[in-house]
Amino acid sequence: GLICRRPKFVECVIIFSGPSRRKERLYCFGGKSELNLHRGDQMDGLLYPAKKIPPMAKSDTEQEKASENVTSSKVDPFSDFKQKVVNILLKYSSGLWANALPKLYQDTYQVKFPEDILNNLELLSDVCIVDYVSEVPRKAILYAKPQRRIDENLNVTEKVQRHDGGKATAEQQCEEAKDQYPENITVPPLIIPSEGSVSVMVLELKNTNEVLIRYVGKDYSSAQEQMEDDMKAYYSQNSTASLAQSLTVGQLVAVHAEEDAWLRARIISVEDNRIKVCYVDHGFSEFVESNSVYKLQKQFNSLPFQAAKCKLAGLEVFCDDPVLVKTVESQTCSKIFAVEILEKSDIPLLILYDTSGEDDININATCLKALYDKSLALHLQVDALYTNVRVTSVFSDGSLYCQVPSKGLSRLSEILQKLEDYFHYKQTSDFNVSLPFCGKICLFPSKGKWARVEIRIIHTRRALDVQFMDTGTVATVKVSELREIPPQFLREVIAIPPQAIKCCLADLPPNTGMWTPDAVLWLRDTVMNCPEFSMKVVKQDDSKGIAHVYLFAPENFPDMDHSVNRQIKNADLWKHQKDVFLSVSPSGTSSTKVTSDAVSAQQLTSGRLEKSVSDSAREPSSAVSTTDMPPPLPLSKTGELMDVYVSVACHPGHFIVQPWKELHNLEALMEEMILYYSRAEEKPVNIEKNKLYAAKIENQWYRVIIKGILRNGFLSVYELDYGKHEFVSIEKVQPLMDTFRKLPFQAITAQLAGVKSQQWSEEASIVFRNLVEKKPLVAQIQAVNESTNSWDRKIVTFLVDTSLPDTDIWIHDFVSQSLVEFSKDD
């Protein structure tokens, strides 16, 4: 944890572990170069060099010699390795530190990086540019060679031509015209947004790897609108504005377009008085008369061109498929979407989300469905009867997924067998998923076979939720367990629609509301233990994508009275749980009274009925561990400095800090809890106040202490690592296992030093919250108020914001000044 207190410059390489957004100035590598590192990510200083122009590539003659050298060798033992290096470098247009390459390589391909390469980087010079920044061989920046590509034989070839030889898009014509016109006008490059939510408007696409977009926001679309208003005012009112003379292909101009708009454009072609222009901020082109083309004034050159390219994640292999392109075009053009930026490169990799409805729709995943082979889709018919139906999963709302024998299911079995045979002779680690994202379709080993899964939620870098496409089951898995679909099988695998059909049991009492745990358990035991059923469809709800069905065991078909529907309807399973409440004994100790129905609520997905409360009450609570409490979190000595992260800030008298150096350990613990509890069989839990448990809150598992038990089946809990109070359903609580009790609880309750304790006004609280919450800061502890329980102790501390290059901001000074200003206003 580096604390920068106006230090002298030193000749060293510093590995950062302190607050991530602090900007440091340092001399490194013998004091020869000064770097300003603004770290939005802890690893930025290690992976990415400071923004700089890559060294010039070799001349054409040198390139040809290099190409000859490469091709002259019949077999390059490193060819596969070099291609993998190239694939990594293409993601980092600003270059990559050489000493960061081994870890990236191993993380991406699960193969160890050859150790001797870093000591002889010239071995990579035929596939990348090596820029040495010191006399130490390892201290170099690696760049993918610009304007070139490496073919499958590692031959260096010229820039790829358009594959279809067809008509170029307006943006491509604009780029070609730019190359023809040696213009002195400089326009700054467009910077991809890095903070906050990002939205784009889709302008045009030729294929899904060349989608033309415009970013929406203050420094983008709003700035463009303001500039175009200024252009209109200038050219409409300024009589000195002159028509462009000697029009040349590639020239930047101002165009008086339709509806009295003034737009920036680049000339694509000149044909007598008809000029074809590409509008650099809007992405489309058109013919205009020469008398509407004006010289572009200097003041309109400061805004980057707003039309930019992107690629759509998950669609790259099928980028030119006409059906896919048409679907994407109809779904996206001239619409605004929220985006997730997966890779920030010259052409960023994006996922588009339609957020206009109740649910966010992943446009990439939705459009991929256009590649389904419709002949393999199963369309259930109302009043039709189906046999040999297999129920594959049951959910807590009573819905279930079924597989029905079909052409698609047979085809799926064939292709999965092909994959099994293929992987039998391959090292599956070569197909590890290096870039998981929501909507991506992968393979997962399940019960000795490969299964298709779609990524639904990404929890951490290691853990994510997937849904099995052909059984409907949802599970949390490790990223390392997923595999990419081999390219030669990709189209076949994608073409088969999901073979799991979502159903619900028809004609159940409409007044039951949510299914009770007992009803879900009964249904699960009944249908999951029977190899096959017969099924009758009575209704198809296309809006919800669910079929209302009757299920029959084979021996009971078609006797409606013996259907699964009638059996569960007539069973005494629909009484909802009674309230759970807290009783306090005279001695002051707490105990919990839970009815037998409440126990069922805790046995929701265990798959079998557990002991009654009367039995379990005689045994020690499963939540009480023989392991002691975690050791208390060590704190810095009074007056010393400590890097912290402020997770919660209510007001100067109460906020929560976490030790910065332990955040990676906390992240690892959270990942392990997700993986463990998502796979573990849920157990009945005796809830007791002031005891430790694991609780699921918004798809994450947290270490909590129970603060109160409410009468509506909910619990009041305190997150021991984040300092938040939450309400959770009793069904979301599980015992806290011993392995998760070793790391000290990370939340430290704090009070700001240097200000008088008082009743803090709303204005002062807002000011303080904006200054510190969700920020890495430096703490100087003044006092520690100890307590028996580690989560009850409190520190009094100064907070310092060191993110500015030349000034440290002491938060108590700022708060005090604000209080004076508020009192003057009053």
ROPAPA-528360 format. One record per residue (C-alpha): residue in one letter; x negated, y negated, z; residue number from 1. Coordinates in steps of 0.2 Angstrom, whole numbers. Each point is the difference from the previous one (the first is absolute). Layout:
% ROPAPA-528360
   residuo      c1      c2      c3   num
         a       X       Y       Z   NUM
...
//
This chain:
% ROPAPA-528360
   residuo      c1      c2      c3   num
         g       0       0       0     1
         l     -10     -15      -6     2
         i       4     -16       9     3
         c      -6     -15     -11     4
         r      -5     -14      12     5
         r     -10     -11     -12     6
         p     -14      12      -1     7
         k     -16      -3     -10     8
         f      -1       9     -17     9
         v      -9      16       1    10
         e      -7      12     -13    11
         c      11      15       2    12
         v      15      10      -7    13
         i      15      -1      12    14
         i      13      13       1    15
         f      16      -8       6    16
         s      12       7      13    17
         g       7     -16       7    18
         p      16      -9      -4    19
         s       3       3     -19    20
         r       5     -18      -6    21
         r     -15      -9       8    22
         k     -11      -9     -14    23
         e     -18       2       4    24
         r     -15      -8      -9    25
         l     -16      10       0    26
         y     -16       2      -9    27
         c      -3      18      -5    28
         f     -14      10      -8    29
         g     -15     -10       5    30
         g      10     -17       1    31
         k       0      -1     -19    32
         s      19      -2      -3    33
         e      13      -8      10    34
         l      17       9       1    35
         n      17      -6       6    36
         l      10      15       5    37
         h      19      -3       3    38
         r       6      17       5    39
         g      18       5      -2    40
         d      -5      18       2    41
         q     -13       7      13    42
         m      -9       9     -15    43
         d       0     -15     -12    44
         g     -18      -5       5    45
         l      -6      17      -2    46
         l       9       5     -17    47
         y       1     -16     -10    48
         p     -14     -12      -3    49
         a       3     -19       0    50
         k       9      -5     -15    51
         k     -13      -3     -14    52
         i      -2       2     -19    53
         p      -6      17      -4    54
         p     -17       0      -9    55
         m       1       0     -19    56
         a       1      17      -8    57
         k     -14       6     -11    58
         s      -1      -6     -18    59
         d       8      10     -14    60
         t     -17       6      -5    61
         e      -3       6      18    62
         q      17       7       2    63
         e      -3      10     -16    64
         k     -16       7       6    65
         a       8       4      17    66
         s      14       9     -10    67
         e     -13       9     -10    68
         n      -9       5      16    69
         v      16       7       7    70
         t       6       9     -15    71
         s     -18       7      -4    72
         s       2      11      15    73
         k      10      15      -4    74
         v       6       3      18    75
         d      -1     -13      14    76
         p       1       9      16    77
         f       7     -16       8    78
         s      13      -4     -13    79
         d      15       5      11    80
         f      -7      -9      15    81
         k      -3     -16     -11    82
         q      17       0      -7    83
         k       7       1      18    84
         v     -11     -15       5    85
         v       6     -10     -15    86
         n      18       4       5    87
         i      -4      -7      17    88
         l      -9     -16      -6    89
         l      15      -4     -12    90
         k      10      -4      15    91
         y     -12     -13       6    92
         s      -1     -14     -13    93
         s     -11     -11      12    94
         g     -12      14       3    95
         l      -4      13      14    96
         w     -14       1      12    97
         a     -10      15      -4    98
         n      -1       6      18    99
         a      19       0       0   100
         l       1      12     -14   101
         p      -4      17       9   102
         k      14      -2      12   103
         l      13      -6     -14   104
         y      -6      15     -11   105
         q       2      13      14   106
         d      17      -7       6   107
         t       6       0     -18   108
         y      -6      16      -6   109
         q      -3      10      16   110
         v     -18       4      -6   111
         k     -16      -6       7   112
         f      -9     -14      -9   113
         p     -18       6      -6   114
         e     -12      -8      13   115
         d     -14      -4     -12   116
         i      10     -11     -12   117
         l       0     -15      12   118
         n     -19       0      -1   119
         n       0       0     -19   120
         l      15     -10      -6   121
         e      -8      -1     -17   122
         l       8      18      -3   123
         l      16      -9      -1   124
         s      -5     -14     -11   125
         d       7       8     -16   126
         v      18      -1       7   127
         c      -1     -15      11   128
         i      -9     -17       3   129
         v     -12       1      15   130
         d      -3     -17       8   131
         y     -14       0      13   132
         v       1     -13      13   133
         s     -16       4      10   134
         e     -16      11      -2   135
         v       9      14       9   136
         p       6      12     -13   137
         r      17       3       9   138
         k       4     -18       1   139
         a       9      -2     -16   140
         i      17      -4      -7   141
         l       8      12     -13   142
         y      11      -6     -14   143
         a      10       9     -13   144
         k      -7      -5     -17   145
         p      12     -14      -7   146
         q       8       2     -17   147
         r      -5      18      -2   148
         r       6      17       4   149
         i      -8      17       4   150
         d       7      14     -11   151
         e       1      18       6   152
         n     -17       3      -6   153
         l      -7     -15      10   154
         n      -3      -9     -17   155
         v       1     -19       2   156
         t      12      -6     -13   157
         e       8     -16      -6   158
         k      16      -7       8   159
         v      15      11      -3   160
         q      11      -5     -15   161
         r      19      -1       2   162
         h       5      18      -1   163
         d      15      -2     -11   164
         g      -7     -13     -12   165
         g      17      -8       1   166
         k       5     -18       3   167
         a      -9      -8      15   168
         t       9      -8      14   169
         a       0     -19       1   170
         e     -12       2      15   171
         q     -12      10     -11   172
         q       1     -12     -14   173
         c      -4     -14      12   174
         e     -15       9       6   175
         e      -6       3     -17   176
         a       2     -18      -5   177
         k      -9      -5      15   178
         d     -15       9      -5   179
         q       0      -9     -17   180
         y       0     -17       7   181
         p     -16      -6       9   182
         e      10     -13      11   183
         n      -8     -11      14   184
         i      16       0      10   185
         t      -2      10      15   186
         v      15       7      10   187
         p      -3       9      17   188
         p       4      18       0   189
         l      16       6       8   190
         i      -2       7      18   191
         i      11      15       5   192
         p      10      -5      16   193
         s      -8       8      15   194
         e      11      -5      15   195
         g      19       1       3   196
         s      13       8     -10   197
         v      -3      -1     -19   198
         s      13      -1     -14   199
         v      -2       0     -19   200
         m      11      -3     -15   201
         v      -2      12     -14   202
         l      -3      -9     -16   203
         e      -3      13     -13   204
         l      -8      17      -3   205
         k      -8      10     -14   206
         n      -3      15      12   207
         t       0       3      18   208
         n     -19      -3       1   209
         e       2     -17      -8   210
         v      15      -8       9   211
         l       0     -19      -1   212
         i       5      -8      16   213
         r       1     -17       9   214
         y      -3      -2      19   215
         v      14      -9       9   216
         g      -5     -11      14   217
         k      -6     -17       6   218
         d     -17       0      -9   219
         y       7       9     -15   220
         s      17      -2      -7   221
         s       4     -15      10   222
         a     -17      -8      -5   223
         q       4       4     -18   224
         e      17      -8       1   225
         q      -7     -16       7   226
         m     -14       0     -13   227
         e      13       2     -14   228
         d      10     -14       8   229
         d     -15     -11       0   230
         m      -4       4     -18   231
         k      17      -5      -5   232
         a      -1     -16       9   233
         y     -17      -4      -8   234
         y       3       5     -18   235
         s      17      -8       0   236
         q      -5     -17       7   237
         n     -18      -2      -5   238
         s      -1      -7     -17   239
         t     -18       3      -1   240
         a       2      19       0   241
         s      -6       6     -17   242
         l       4      14     -11   243
         a     -13      14      -1   244
         q     -12      -3     -14   245
         s      -9      14     -10   246
         l      10      14       7   247
         t     -11      15       2   248
         v       4      18       5   249
         g      -3       2      19   250
         q       2     -18       4   251
         l       9      -5      16   252
         v      14     -12      -3   253
         a      16      -7       7   254
         v      16       4      -9   255
         h      17      -9       0   256
         a      11      15       0   257
         e      19       3       0   258
         e      11      -8      13   259
         d     -13     -15       1   260
         a     -12      11      10   261
         w     -19      -3      -1   262
         l     -10      16       2   263
         r     -19       4      -1   264
         a      -4      12     -15   265
         r     -14       7     -10   266
         i       0       0     -19   267
         i       1      18      -8   268
         s       1      -5     -18   269
         v       2     -15     -12   270
         e      10       1     -15   271
         d       3     -17      -8   272
         n      11     -10      11   273
         r       6      16      10   274
         i     -11       4      15   275
         k       2      16      10   276
         v      -4      -3      18   277
         c       0      11      16   278
         y       6      -8      15   279
         v     -13       4      13   280
         d      11      -2      15   281
         h      16       9      -7   282
         g      -8      14     -10   283
         f      10      -1     -16   284
         s      -4      -8     -17   285
         e       9      -9     -14   286
         f      -2     -11     -15   287
         v       0     -19       2   288
         e      -1     -15     -11   289
         s     -17      -8       0   290
         n       8     -17       5   291
         s       5       8      17   292
         v     -18       5       4   293
         y     -10     -12      11   294
         k     -17      -1       8   295
         l       0       7      17   296
         q      -6     -13      13   297
         k     -13       4      13   298
         q      12      -1      15   299
         f      10      15      -6   300
         n     -15      12       0   301
         s      -2       2      18   302
         l      14      13       2   303
         p      -5      18      -5   304
         f      10       8     -14   305
         q      15       8       8   306
         a       3      14     -12   307
         a     -10      15       7   308
         k      -1      19      -4   309
         c       3      14      12   310
         k       2      19       0   311
         l      14      10       8   312
         a      -6      13      12   313
         g       5      18      -4   314
         l       4      -3     -18   315
         e     -17      -2      -7   316
         v      -1      17      -9   317
         f      16      -3      -9   318
         c      -3     -19      -3   319
         d       5       1     -19   320
         d      14      12       2   321
         p      14      -9     -10   322
         v      14       7      11   323
         l      -9      -6      16   324
         v      -5     -17      -8   325
         k      18      -3      -5   326
         t       6       4      18   327
         v     -13     -11       8   328
         e       4     -14     -12   329
         s      19       1       3   330
         q      -2       1      19   331
         t     -13     -14       2   332
         c      -2     -13     -13   333
         s       5     -18       5   334
         k       3       6      18   335
         i      -9      -4      17   336
         f      -6      14      11   337
         a     -10       2      16   338
         v     -16       9      -3   339
         e     -13      11       9   340
         i     -17      -3      -6   341
         l     -10      17       0   342
         e     -16      -6      -8   343
         k      -6     -17      -3   344
         s     -10       0     -16   345
         d       0     -10     -16   346
         i      16       9      -4   347
         p       8       4      17   348
         l      10      16       3   349
         l      17      -4       7   350
         i      16       8       6   351
         l      16     -10      -4   352
         y      15       0      13   353
         d      17      -7      -4   354
         t       6      -7      17   355
         s      16      -8      -6   356
         g      11      14       8   357
         e       2       8      17   358
         d     -14      12      -3   359
         d     -17      -4      -9   360
         i      -2       9     -16   361
         n     -17       6      -6   362
         i       1      -4     -18   363
         n     -15      10      -5   364
         a       7      16       7   365
         t      17      -4      -7   366
         c      -7      -2     -18   367
         l     -10      15       1   368
         k      17      10       1   369
         a       2      -5     -18   370
         l     -12      14      -4   371
         y      11      13       7   372
         d       5      14     -12   373
         k      19      -2       1   374
         s       3      18      -6   375
         l      -8       6      17   376
         a      11     -11      11   377
         l      14       9       9   378
         h      17      -9       0   379
         l      12       8      12   380
         q      18       1      -6   381
         v      15      -3      11   382
         d      10      16       4   383
         a     -15      11      -7   384
         l      -6      15      10   385
         y     -19       3       2   386
         t      -8      16       7   387
         n     -17       4       7   388
         v      -2     -18       7   389
         r     -14      -3      12   390
         v       1     -13      14   391
         t     -17      -8       2   392
         s       2     -13      13   393
         v      13      -7      12   394
         f      -1     -18       7   395
         s       7      -8      16   396
         d      15      -8      -9   397
         g       6      17      -6   398
         s      -6      -3     -17   399
         l     -10      15      -8   400
         y     -10       4     -16   401
         c       4      15     -11   402
         q      -9       9     -14   403
         v      12       7     -14   404
         p      -7      13     -12   405
         s      -3     -10     -17   406
         k     -11      -2     -15   407
         g      -9     -14       9   408
         l      -4      11      15   409
         s      -7      14     -11   410
         r     -11     -13      -9   411
         l      -6      -7      16   412
         s      -5      18       6   413
         e     -10       2     -16   414
         i     -10     -16       1   415
         l      -4       2      18   416
         q      -7      17      -4   417
         k     -10      -7     -13   418
         l      -7     -13      12   419
         e      -4      14      13   420
         d     -10      10     -14   421
         y      -9     -16      -5   422
         f      -5      -5      18   423
         h      -6      18       3   424
         y     -15      -4     -11   425
         k      -2     -18       6   426
         q      -6      -9      15   427
         t      16      -9       6   428
         s     -10     -13       9   429
         d      -4      -7     -18   430
         f      19      -5       0   431
         n       1      -9      16   432
         v      11     -15       0   433
         s     -11     -16       2   434
         l      14     -13      -2   435
         p      17       5       8   436
         f      15     -11      -2   437
         c      18       1       2   438
         g       9       9     -15   439
         k     -16       9      -5   440
         i       3      19      -4   441
         c     -13      12       6   442
         l      -2      18       4   443
         f       0       7      18   444
         p      -4      18       6   445
         s      15       7       8   446
         k       2      18       6   447
         g     -14       6     -11   448
         k       7      -8     -16   449
         w      -1     -17      -8   450
         a      15     -12       2   451
         r       4     -17      -8   452
         v       1     -14      12   453
         e       4     -19      -1   454
         i      -8     -12      12   455
         r      13     -10      10   456
         i      -9      -9      14   457
         i     -18      -3       3   458
         h      -4      -1      19   459
         t     -19      -2       0   460
         r     -14       4     -11   461
         r       1      18       5   462
         a      18       4       3   463
         l      16      -2     -11   464
         d      17       6      -2   465
         v       5      10     -15   466
         q      16       8      -7   467
         f      -1      17      -8   468
         m       9      -4     -17   469
         d       7      18      -1   470
         t       6       3      17   471
         g       4     -17       7   472
         t     -11       3      16   473
         v      -8     -16       7   474
         a     -17       3       9   475
         t     -15     -10       6   476
         v     -16       7      -7   477
         k     -19      -5      -1   478
         v      -5      -9     -16   479
         s     -14      12      -1   480
         e      12      14      -3   481
         l       8      -7     -16   482
         r      -7       3     -17   483
         e       2      -9     -17   484
         i       9       9     -14   485
         p     -13       6     -13   486
         p       2     -11     -15   487
         q       3      14     -12   488
         f      15       5      11   489
         l       6     -17       4   490
         r      14      -3     -13   491
         e       7      18       3   492
         v       1      -3      19   493
         i       8     -17      -2   494
         a      12       5     -13   495
         i       9      12      12   496
         p      14      -9      10   497
         p       0       3      19   498
         q       8      17       3   499
         a       7      -4      17   500
         i      19      -6       0   501
         k       6     -10      14   502
         c      17       6       7   503
         c      11      -2      15   504
         l      14      12       7   505
         a      17      -5      -7   506
         d      16      -3      11   507
         l      -8      -2      17   508
         p       9     -11      12   509
         p      -3     -18      -5   510
         n       2      -6      17   511
         t     -16       9       7   512
         g     -11     -14      -5   513
         m     -19       5       1   514
         w      -3      18       2   515
         t      -3       6      18   516
         p     -17       9       3   517
         d       9      16       4   518
         a       9       0     -17   519
         v     -16      -3      -9   520
         l      -8      14       9   521
         w      14      12      -4   522
         l       0      -5     -18   523
         r     -19       2      -1   524
         d       0      17       8   525
         t      14       6     -11   526
         v      -6      -5     -17   527
         m     -19       1       2   528
         n       0      18       6   529
         c      10       6     -15   530
         p      -9       3     -16   531
         e      14      -5     -12   532
         f      18      -8       0   533
         s      14      -2     -12   534
         m       6     -18      -3   535
         k      15      -9      -6   536
         v      -1     -18      -5   537
         v      16     -10       4   538
         k      -7     -18      -3   539
         q     -15      -9      -8   540
         d      -4     -17       7   541
         d     -11      -7     -13   542
         s      -3     -17       9   543
         k      -8       9      15   544
         g      -7      14     -10   545
         i       8      13      11   546
         a      11      15      -4   547
         h      14       5      12   548
         v       0      19       1   549
         y       7      15       9   550
         l     -13      13       5   551
         f       3      19       1   552
         a     -10      14       6   553
         p       0      13     -14   554
         e      11      12      10   555
         n      13     -14       3   556
         f       2      -7     -17   557
         p      13      -7      -5   558
         d       9       1      17   559
         m       2     -18       4   560
         d       4       4      19   561
         h     -17       8       1   562
         s     -10     -13      -9   563
         v     -14      -9      10   564
         n      11     -16      -1   565
         r      14       8      10   566
         q     -11       9      12   567
         i      -9     -16       6   568
         k      16     -10      -1   569
         n       9      12      12   570
         a     -15       2      12   571
         d      -1     -11      16   572
         l     -15     -10      -6   573
         w       7     -17      -3   574
         k      -1      -8      18   575
         h     -12     -13       0   576
         q     -13      -2      14   577
         k       6      -8      16   578
         d     -10     -15       7   579
         v     -17       2       7   580
         f      -2     -11      16   581
         l     -13      -3      14   582
         s       3       4      18   583
         v     -11      -7      14   584
         s      -2      11      15   585
         p      -1      -8      18   586
         s     -19       2       0   587
         g      -2     -11     -15   588
         t      -6      13     -12   589
         s       9       1     -16   590
         s       9      16      -7   591
         t      10       3     -16   592
         k      16       8      -2   593
         v       4       7     -17   594
         t      16      10      -5   595
         s      -2      15     -10   596
         d       6      -9     -15   597
         a     -14     -12       2   598
         v     -13      14       0   599
         s       7       5     -17   600
         a      -4     -17      -6   601
         q     -18       3       4   602
         q       0      17      -9   603
         l       5      -8     -16   604
         t     -12       9     -12   605
         s      -8      14      11   606
         g       9      13     -10   607
         r       7       9      16   608
         l      10      -4      16   609
         e     -11      -2      15   610
         k       3       2      18   611
         s      13     -10       9   612
         v      -5     -14      11   613
         s       3       9      15   614
         d     -13      13      -5   615
         s     -13     -12      -6   616
         a       2     -11      15   617
         r      -7      13      11   618
         e     -16       0     -11   619
         p     -14     -14      -1   620
         s       4     -13     -13   621
         s      -8       4     -16   622
         a      -5     -18      -1   623
         v     -10       0      16   624
         s     -18       5      -5   625
         t     -13       7      11   626
         t     -12     -11      -8   627
         d      -3     -17      10   628
         m       5     -16      -7   629
         p     -13      -7     -14   630
         p     -14     -10       8   631
         p       3     -18       2   632
         l      -6     -11     -15   633
         p     -17      -7       4   634
         l       0     -19      -1   635
         s     -14     -13      -2   636
         k      -8      -7      15   637
         t       7     -17       6   638
         g      -7     -14     -11   639
         e      -6      12     -14   640
         l       7       0     -18   641
         m      12      14      -7   642
         d       7       2     -17   643
         v      19       2       1   644
         y      15       2     -11   645
         v      16      -9       6   646
         s      14      12      -4   647
         v      14      -9       9   648
         a       2     -18       6   649
         c      15      -7       9   650
         h      -8     -15       8   651
         p     -16      -6       8   652
         g       5       9      16   653
         h       3      17      -8   654
         f      -8       8     -15   655
         i      -8      17      -4   656
         v     -18       3      -7   657
         q      -9      15      -6   658
         p     -18       3       0   659
         w      -6      -2     -18   660
         k     -14      13       1   661
         e      13      14       5   662
         l      13      -4     -14   663
         h      -8      14     -11   664
         n       2      12      14   665
         l      18      -5       3   666
         e       4       2     -19   667
         a      -8      17       0   668
         l      11       5      15   669
         m      16      -7      -8   670
         e      -4      11     -16   671
         e      -2      16      11   672
         m      16      -4       9   673
         i      10      -2     -16   674
         l      -7      17      -7   675
         y       2       9      16   676
         y      18      -5       4   677
         s       6       1     -18   678
         r      -4      18       0   679
         a       3       5      18   680
         e      16       9       5   681
         e      10     -13      10   682
         k       2       5      18   683
         p      13      -5      13   684
         v      -6     -14      11   685
         n       4      -4      18   686
         i       0     -19       0   687
         e      -7      -8      15   688
         k      -3     -19       3   689
         n     -18      -5       1   690
         k      -6      15      -8   691
         l     -11       1     -16   692
         y       8       7     -17   693
         a      -3      -1     -19   694
         a      14     -10      -8   695
         k       4      -2     -19   696
         i       3     -18      -5   697
         e       2      -5     -18   698
         n      -9      16      -7   699
         q     -15      -2      12   700
         w      -3       9      16   701
         y      -5     -10      15   702
         r      -6       4      18   703
         v      13      -8      11   704
         i       6      -1      18   705
         i      19       1       4   706
         k       5     -16       8   707
         g      19       4       1   708
         i      13      12      -5   709
         l      16      -8      -8   710
         r      18       6       1   711
         n       1       2     -19   712
         g     -13      13      -3   713
         f     -14     -12      -3   714
         l     -16      -3      10   715
         s     -10     -16       3   716
         v     -18       3      -3   717
         y     -16      -9       1   718
         e     -14       3     -13   719
         l     -16       3      10   720
         d     -11      -4     -15   721
         y       9     -15      -8   722
         g       9      -8      15   723
         k      17      -1      -8   724
         h      17       5       9   725
         e      11      10     -11   726
         f      17      10       0   727
         v      -1      18      -6   728
         s      13      14      -1   729
         i      -3      14      12   730
         e      -2      11     -15   731
         k     -16      -9      -6   732
         v     -10       4      16   733
         q     -11      15       2   734
         p     -13       5      13   735
         l     -17      -9      -1   736
         m     -13      14      -3   737
         d     -16       1      10   738
         t     -10      -4     -16   739
         f       8     -17      -1   740
         r      -4      -5      18   741
         k     -19      -2      -2   742
         l      -1     -17      -8   743
         p       3     -14      12   744
         f      16     -10      -3   745
         q      -4     -14     -11   746
         a      12     -14       4   747
         i      -7     -13      13   748
         t      12     -12       7   749
         a      -7     -18       0   750
         q       2     -18       6   751
         l      -8     -15      -8   752
         a     -14      -8      11   753
         g      -2     -19       0   754
         v      18      -5       0   755
         k      12      -1      15   756
         s      12      13       3   757
         q      18      -6      -4   758
         q      17       3      -8   759
         w      -5       0     -18   760
         s      11      -9     -12   761
         e       5       7     -16   762
         e     -10     -12     -10   763
         a     -16       4      10   764
         s       3      18      -2   765
         i       2      -1     -19   766
         v     -16     -10      -2   767
         f      -9      13      11   768
         r       7      14     -10   769
         n      -5      -7     -16   770
         l     -18      -3       6   771
         v      -3      18       6   772
         e      12      13      -4   773
         k      -6      14     -12   774
         k     -17      -8       0   775
         p     -18       6       5   776
         l      -7     -12      13   777
         v     -14      -1      13   778
         a       5       1      18   779
         q     -10      -6      15   780
         i       8       8      15   781
         q       1     -11      16   782
         a       9      12      12   783
         v       7      18       1   784
         n      15       3      10   785
         e      -1      19       4   786
         s      14      12       2   787
         t       3      18       4   788
         n       6       3     -18   789
         s     -11      -5     -13   790
         w      14      -7     -11   791
         d       5     -12      15   792
         r     -17      -8       2   793
         k      -1     -18      -7   794
         i     -15     -11      -6   795
         v      -2     -19       0   796
         t     -10      -4     -15   797
         f      -5     -14     -12   798
         l       3       3     -19   799
         v     -11      -6     -14   800
         d       3       0     -18   801
         t     -16       1      -9   802
         s       7       2     -18   803
         l      -6     -17      -6   804
         p     -18      -2      -6   805
         d      -5     -15      10   806
         t      12      -2      15   807
         d       6      12      14   808
         i      18      -4       5   809
         w       3       3      19   810
         i      19       4       1   811
         h       3      -7      17   812
         d      -6     -17      -6   813
         f      12       0     -15   814
         v      14       6      12   815
         s      -4     -14      12   816
         q       0     -13     -14   817
         s      17       6      -6   818
         l       7      -1      17   819
         v      -5     -18       1   820
         e       8      -4     -17   821
         f      16       9       5   822
         s       1     -10      16   823
         k      -2     -16     -10   824
         d      14       5     -12   825
         d      12       4      15   826
//
